[in-house]
Amino acid sequence: MLTKETITAYFQQLQDDICGCLEAADGKGRFREDLWEREEGGGGRTRVIQGQRIAKGGVNFSAVHGSMPEKISRALGLEPG
């Protein structure tokens, strides 16, 4: 069963893999990371690189969650809440 934790872990690993490949391709640049949290639920990792071959790039991840308005839940065919 998929949970928000397993989905988050999958995409964070994907972000790690992408950043590793880009750092290897650049040769010199390394990503700087900024971790952030959202009061209503969730958070993310912002990563930026300034390298030799990559002038400036970013690979970002965010997991934002919280309650969804009932009207939107109904429109999507989901259980309210």
C-alpha positions as CSV (number, residue, x, y, z in Angstrom):
1,M,0.0,0.0,0.0
2,L,1.3,3.4,-0.9
3,T,1.5,5.9,1.9
4,K,2.6,9.5,1.9
5,E,5.8,8.4,3.7
6,T,6.7,5.8,1.0
7,I,6.0,8.3,-1.8
8,T,8.0,10.9,0.0
9,A,11.0,8.5,0.4
10,Y,10.8,7.5,-3.3
11,F,10.9,11.1,-4.6
12,Q,13.6,12.2,-2.1
13,Q,15.8,9.3,-3.3
14,L,15.0,10.3,-6.9
15,Q,16.1,13.8,-6.0
16,D,19.3,12.4,-4.5
17,D,20.0,10.4,-7.6
18,I,19.4,13.3,-10.0
19,C,21.6,15.6,-8.0
20,G,24.4,13.0,-7.8
21,C,24.3,12.6,-11.6
22,L,24.4,16.3,-12.2
23,E,27.3,16.8,-9.8
24,A,29.2,14.0,-11.6
25,A,28.5,15.5,-15.0
26,D,29.6,19.0,-13.9
27,G,32.8,17.8,-12.2
28,K,33.2,20.6,-9.7
29,G,29.8,22.0,-8.6
30,R,28.1,20.7,-5.5
31,F,24.4,21.2,-4.5
32,R,23.6,23.4,-1.6
33,E,20.5,22.3,0.3
34,D,17.8,24.3,2.1
35,L,15.3,22.3,4.2
36,W,11.9,23.8,4.9
37,E,8.7,22.9,6.7
38,R,5.1,24.0,6.1
39,E,3.1,24.7,9.3
40,E,0.0,23.2,7.8
41,G,1.8,20.0,7.0
42,G,4.7,18.9,4.9
43,G,7.9,20.4,3.8
44,G,10.7,20.1,1.3
45,R,14.3,20.3,0.1
46,T,15.5,23.0,-2.2
47,R,18.8,22.3,-3.9
48,V,20.8,24.7,-6.0
49,I,24.1,24.1,-7.9
50,Q,26.5,26.6,-9.5
51,G,29.2,24.7,-11.2
52,Q,31.7,24.6,-14.0
53,R,29.5,23.2,-16.7
54,I,26.1,24.0,-15.1
55,A,26.0,27.8,-14.6
56,K,23.0,27.5,-12.2
57,G,20.4,24.8,-11.7
58,G,18.0,23.5,-9.1
59,V,16.4,20.2,-8.2
60,N,13.6,20.7,-5.7
61,F,11.2,18.4,-3.7
62,S,8.1,19.3,-1.8
63,A,5.5,17.3,0.0
64,V,2.6,19.5,1.0
65,H,-0.3,18.0,2.8
66,G,-3.2,19.0,5.0
67,S,-7.0,18.9,4.8
68,M,-8.7,19.5,1.5
69,P,-11.9,21.6,1.2
70,E,-15.0,19.4,1.0
71,K,-16.0,20.9,-2.4
72,I,-12.7,19.9,-4.0
73,S,-12.8,16.4,-2.5
74,R,-16.2,15.8,-4.0
75,A,-15.2,17.2,-7.4
76,L,-12.2,14.7,-7.3
77,G,-14.4,11.8,-6.2
78,L,-12.6,11.5,-2.9
79,E,-13.8,11.1,0.7
80,P,-14.0,14.5,2.4
81,G,-11.4,15.4,5.0
